[in-house]
Amino acid sequence: METVLYSIGEFAKKSGVSIRTLRYYDSIHLLQPSNFTEGGHRLYDTDDLHLLQQIQALKFLRFPLKEIKEMVERKRVPRDVMTASIEYQQRSFEAQLNEIKEILANLEQLKRIVEEEPTVDVSVFSSMLHMLIWTNETDEWLSKHLPNKTFEELDNVEKLDLDKEWTKVLTAIKTAVQEEISPDSEEAQQIATQLSAILVKTAKGKVDTISPQIKQAEPLDFPNPFTEKEQQFVTMIMNRQ
């Protein structure tokens, strides 16, 4: 039976490994072509493909290329070595799986936050997304600057309902600034009342206790949903409360 030979391009396509990688494997004597054309171009056969499959399998288990070279040359390795690598890969995938589950939960939470909104303000949405994705950093910052009991009480607040309320009031503030609503207007004062209420709810009625501690803390690296003009508007309407 005639041996089937593949050019490096054909072999790369068939194996799913890049030409650059095949050239590198050749240079370190890990996988060298079985033959060459008269012009000196690499040719690979089915045995080379079988060897490449072994290399890729061992790479999947995170073995270094130097060890892979020794393993395929010896053809056998101690069971404990292989088991240890399999267990390492299991732990790695379990960590990735947990991360994916957390991302999916965050996306579901975001969907539920905006499901009642006809339009979504990008800066408000970005802040909400950041808050969900980096919730561990936010919690760590709060726990560092608040008494344990206060932090535990804040951590038990119903987050979905609060996030929806925050989305509405932050969007209302942005809309008011865009429409150049006067800080003295009744509409602006309604926004201030809503903002005060949600602050109290978020802080579990401990705004007076928490505010001085937060102001003295180093700033949290968190995206601000407001422009400078919007921040000035918030300051003005809250001062009129």
C-alpha positions, -999 to +999 in steps of 0.1 A: +000+000+000+014+034-010+023+057+018+002+089+018+024+120+022+012+155+032+028+188+026+033+210+057+002+230+047-019+199+041-007+184+074-014+216+093-049+217+079-055+180+087-042+182+122-055+216+132-019+226+142-004+258+127+025+257+102+045+278+126+040+253+154+050+224+131+082+242+121+089+248+158+084+211+167+108+203+139+134+227+152+134+211+187+133+176+172+099+169+188+081+161+155+102+160+124+089+153+089+093+118+075+104+129+041+112+159+019+104+169-016+133+173-041+130+210-034+136+204+004+100+210+015+087+190+045+065+159+039+045+142+067+028+108+068+001+091+089+027+080+115+036+116+119-001+124+124-003+097+151+027+111+169+013+146+167-019+134+183+001+120+212+019+153+216-013+173+216-029+150+241+001+154+265+001+192+259-036+192+270-024+177+303+000+207+306+032+187+303+062+208+291+074+201+256+107+189+269+089+162+290+066+153+261+096+146+239+110+123+265+076+106+271+069+099+234+104+085+230+101+062+260+065+054+250+056+046+287+054+068+318+047+060+354+010+059+363+015+084+392+029+110+368-001+107+344-026+106+373-012+138+388-015+156+355-051+144+350-061+156+384-044+190+378-064+194+346-096+183+365-090+211+390-083+236+363-116+228+345-136+228+377-123+263+384-132+274+349-166+258+352-173+277+385-162+310+368-185+303+338-214+296+362-208+329+380-207+348+347-239+332+337-255+342+370-243+378+366-257+380+331-290+367+343-290+392+371-283+420+346-311+408+323-335+409+352-323+444+362-330+460+328-360+438+318-385+465+328-366+494+312-376+507+277-341+519+271-308+513+290-283+540+297-248+527+288-229+543+316-254+531+343-254+496+328-216+496+327-215+505+364-240+478+373-220+452+353-188+463+370-204+460+404-215+424+396-183+412+380-160+428+407-184+422+436-156+405+455-134+436+454-164+458+464-173+435+493-136+434+504-135+472+503-167+476+523-157+449+549-124+467+554-140+501+561-171+491+580-176+473+613-183+435+607-218+437+620-227+466+597-211+450+567-230+417+573-263+436+575-256+454+542-246+421+526-280+407+534-299+434+514-321+421+486-298+429+457-321+425+427-348+449+438-322+474+449-303+471+416-335+478+397-342+508+419-307+521+415-310+517+377-342+538+377-329+566+399-295+569+382-312+569+348-336+596+360-307+618+371-290+615+337-323+622+319-329+653+341-295+667+333-299+660+296-332+678+296-317+706+317-343+702+345-337+728+372-324+715+406-352+736+422-380+720+402-405+696+417-393+668+394-357+672+406-368+671+442-387+639+435-355+624+422-337+636+453-364+620+475-360+587+456-323+588+459-324+595+496-348+566+501-327+541+482-296+552+500-313+545+533-326+512+521-292+502+508-275+512+540-302+495+561-310+528+578-274+534+587-265+562+564-254+585+592-231+558+606-217+547+573-211+580+555-183+593+577-164+560+575-167+557+537-156+594+532-124+587+553-116+555+533-093+554+503-113+555+471-126+523+455-115+518+419-151+518+406-165+533+374-185+565+381-218+565+361-219+603+363-203+631+344-190+661+363-222+680+354-244+651+366-224+650+399-230+687+404-267+682+398-269+654+424-251+676+449-275+705+443-307+685+446-295+667+477-285+700+494-321+712+488-335+682+507 
